[in-house]
Amino acid sequence: MLDIKEEELKTILPLDGPSTEEVKKYLEKYNDEYIVIKCGGSVLIDQNLFDIFIKDISTLNKLGFTPIIVHGGGKRISNKLNEIGLESKFIKGLRVTDKETIKVVEEVLIDFNKEIINALDQQNCESQSINSKENNILTVVQENEELGFVGSPTNVDQSIIDKIIADKKVPIIAPLGLDKNDQTYNVNADTAAGFIAKKINARRLIILSDVEGVLDNNKNLIPEINSESIKELIDNETITGGMIPKINNCLDVASNGVKGVVIIDGRKNHSVLFELLSDGGSGTLIRQ
């Protein structure tokens, strides 16, 4: 962690973010530990939310933290497929990916990856792309034949991540992988982020989404849940639909050594900074 004087801290932190006093307490908490942040949903297509996210990552980098970004891109992929006349089909929330579709998926995700790199560069934050064409880190096997080129991760090449971080850059990871024949596969971004967090023994996994977190039946945020309460919430249908695999993925990560797994609302101002650097945190914490 960097030795940052209070006056310098004030120039780094956004005025509408956590207070300087709060942040000072957390500067040593994640000392040289990896923080995996998965970004998806409306944060990636709403320019204002995207800009705030980029500023938050730049702030973490300037404070000496080690954020590792895994981004989605589902809505952009759907828009591109629609534009060229290819229908989007989903099975249990996963995109059916045939030979034509995987070409589009790879192209859209890598192009978007470069956009994130450029946006961080404008905030004086150096970053580096990790994708299937240049420096693939995810080895995958096919999830199942019905889904086509959708991959399930089996290994992570951590040396690539370590090298980027040693150079004081932020790794920006597109959720793509290669099989043993170097065939490209689409990987669900939550799955990719969770698998990477486990394999590199990250301190935190933050799932940045466009939901507040896990809500109870009265639509109030549940600050913390564990395996027992998750089962109960699924059984009584408080947690339904696409939130079930998201929560189960988080629980798997929390059960495999990652101390803090949380779903937070990327629509809220500086939610990443408030989660990591304030007393209140944000979203729903998932424990074993």
Disulfide bonds with the S-S distance in Angstrom:
none
